[in-house]
Amino acid sequence: QVSFVESGGAVVQPGGSLRLSCVASGYSFRTYTISWYRQAPGKERELVASLAAIGSNSRYHNSVKGRFTISRDNSRNTAYLQMNSLDPEDTADYSCSVLIHPARFWGQGTQVTVSP
């Protein structure tokens, strides 16, 4: 079955950096767009970034453009989210996801807390 293992979340000070990793299994990783979502307490889940299976077509939430970079290593079935210049507003649970029509699959998430 489709599953993900996310890692890399931590408590970090404002202005700091983190790199999240997401190891996928149970499907052909290289064939599908991979996405990172986040959900902060009391807020709806939102798309942070996505990266197409072919080429380098990526998109980002406006609030993270220029600070976050999504990448993938198809040989390792792994997606990454490099997060720089972190802000307290980035505090959330981050999870990776894939849409294999008609179902969307989610990982368990990794917590990122940005605090002085």
LINFEN-V487366 format. One record per backbone hydrogen bond with DSSP energy under -0.5 kcal/mol. NH is the residue of the N-H (numbers start at 1). CO is the residue of the C=O. E is the energy in kcal/mol with one decimal. If there is no record, write none. Layout:
NH/CO/E + NH/CO/E
//
This chain:
3/25/-2.3 + 5/23/-1.8 + 7/21/-2.1 + 12/10/-0.5 + 12/113/-2.9 + 15/86/-3.5 + 16/13/-2.2 + 18/83/-2.2 + 20/81/-2.6 + 21/7/-2.5 + 22/79/-2.1 + 23/5/-2.4 + 24/22/-0.6 + 24/77/-3.1 + 25/3/-2.1 + 29/27/-1.5 + 31/28/-2.0 + 32/28/-0.5 + 32/29/-1.1 + 34/51/-2.2 + 35/97/-2.2 + 36/49/-3.1 + 37/95/-3.2 + 38/46/-2.2 + 39/93/-1.8 + 43/40/-2.3 + 46/38/-2.8 + 48/36/-2.7 + 49/36/-1.7 + 50/59/-2.1 + 51/34/-2.5 + 52/57/-2.7 + 57/54/-0.7 + 58/56/-0.7 + 59/50/-1.9 + 61/48/-2.6 + 64/61/-1.9 + 65/61/-0.9 + 65/62/-0.6 + 67/64/-2.4 + 68/64/-2.3 + 69/82/-2.4 + 71/80/-1.8 + 73/78/-3.2 + 74/72/-0.5 + 76/73/-1.4 + 77/74/-0.6 + 78/73/-1.9 + 79/22/-2.4 + 80/71/-2.8 + 81/20/-2.1 + 82/69/-3.0 + 83/18/-3.3 + 83/81/-0.6 + 84/67/-1.8 + 84/82/-0.5 + 85/15/-0.6 + 86/16/-2.4 + 90/87/-2.8 + 91/88/-1.7 + 92/112/-2.0 + 93/39/-2.4 + 94/92/-0.6 + 94/110/-2.9 + 95/37/-2.4 + 97/35/-2.2 + 98/105/-1.6 + 99/33/-0.5 + 100/98/-0.7 + 100/103/-2.5 + 101/99/-0.7 + 103/100/-2.2 + 105/98/-2.9 + 107/96/-1.8 + 108/4/-0.5 + 110/94/-2.4 + 112/92/-2.8 + 113/10/-2.5 + 115/12/-2.3 + 115/113/-0.7
//
